[in-house]
């Protein structure tokens, strides 16, 4: 597998304008992770705001990461461990607040499960709270209320010209002290010094011993440019500004046309070879699924043949000590399922449709059976697999026919 790390912006990239992950995008990301690619959600949102998306994509099962606050935090989605964090020195809050007041800007920051602001009725603040699933706490004294070191502060206004003016001033005035950049036309963010998605991605890459050539980054905003410039393959969304597209290697479709799914299918899934499938990782990740509960382990995979083993023990035997027919069918479906997934095109998904088996002889407790699946029909809408199950002495136990339906992702 050429790529090991897939870094995704969230709003305007992973999500469509309805703030949804489409079925096709979710399927592409799950398959990429099953093939050994680690996914990083890199967002300006708070960690709380990214967590539900990480769970929907099963990053906790596949060893993914959350890079929140535009890079101020890195969270291991599998363990919940905080791997990296930088915060703003609280002594800078009075100065930031004063400049907000002078310009008539609303100011807010994040803490625990709430947003703290001097203007709780501001529509941009309310929208940000909704996106992050956080409540709003208003205060008449922002400086006094911020009795903690925030990951970032945001100034918001619909007067873009004044925001640009303060941004340019701060890029000179706060150089080496804090980072200031507009993440939206109406947001001017203040972050700890040297914090951006690119610098923090570099920290994560060092932790994981991943090289630039092994990283794909996809984004649509100005805040995504540092990580796009760092990645071996950088992809701009079709809805990105021209200035962002100019920093990327290629451009995919817009977020409302499933641009992330299309990019993953082309750059990752289309290039997967059966010999590169990380069977050890698939086995480890299935530990708590039916496959893992029955002790099934993949042992071989190629374009037209998949093999797996299963012990005959208290999990898979009948009360009188011989292999249960239902366990045999589960083993056959597991083998055929992986085989069809290998053969399916990047924009297709696999759904089991029918399984039937003939039990020829028995396997006894203490033995380990081996399933050998070979495809006997590869159609546009269905795959038919023959799965023979043998004992450790190569005695045929069962012959199973599995039919999988091949559907286009919607």
Secondary structure, DSSP 8 states (H G I E B T S, - for coil): ----EEEE-IIIIIS-TTS---HHHHHHHHHHHHTT-EEEEE-SS-HHHHHHHHHHTTHHHHT-EEEEGGGTEEEETTT--EEEE----GGGHHHHHHHHHHHT-EEEEEETTEEEES-TT-HHHHHHHHHHT-EEEE-S-HHHH--S--SEEEEE-S-HHHHHHHHHHHHHHTTTTEEEEEEETTEEEEEETT-SHHHHHHHHHHHHT--GGGEEEEE-SGGGHHHHHHSSEEEE-TTS-HHHHTTSSEE---GGGTHHHHHHHHHTGGG--GGG--HHHHHHHTTTSHHHHTT-EEEEE-SSEEEEEEE-STTTB-TTSBB-HHHHHHHHHHHHHHHHHHHS-TTEEEEEEEEEEEE-S--BTT-EEEEEEEEEEE-SSEEEEEEEEE-TT--EEEEEEEEEEEEE--
